[in-house]
């Protein structure tokens, strides 16, 4: 397994795990980051109630990018971590996919 560490505005570092090569992922809530292949430049951050839906939700944006996820069972923790990472990367504002956008 490969991991990537992303620092939030608070200084906290969050560890994300690479999306499994098999494409299978448990339907667990959590956060995700999308990074450019090779440079690992952050492209997007988000959170979903079901991370198994992340590849489909990000399908058009995954070319040349790698998907990493972080499980968070508690909505409060998920939202706090997402806000911390998003605040540290203001260039991504408005580009994130969140649990709220799943219902649309």
Number of C-alpha atoms within 10 A of each C-alpha: 7 9 13 15 12 15 15 18 14 11 11 13 15 15 15 19 17 18 22 13 8 6 8 9 16 10 13 16 21 26 27 26 24 22 20 16 14 9 8 12 11 17 19 23 24 23 29 26 21 17 22 19 15 21 15 10 14 14 9 8 14 17 10 10 19 18 22 22 26 22 21 18 12 11 15 10 13 22 18 12 24 23 17 19 23 22 15 16 17 9 12 15 11 9 12 16 18 18 19 10 10 13 6 5
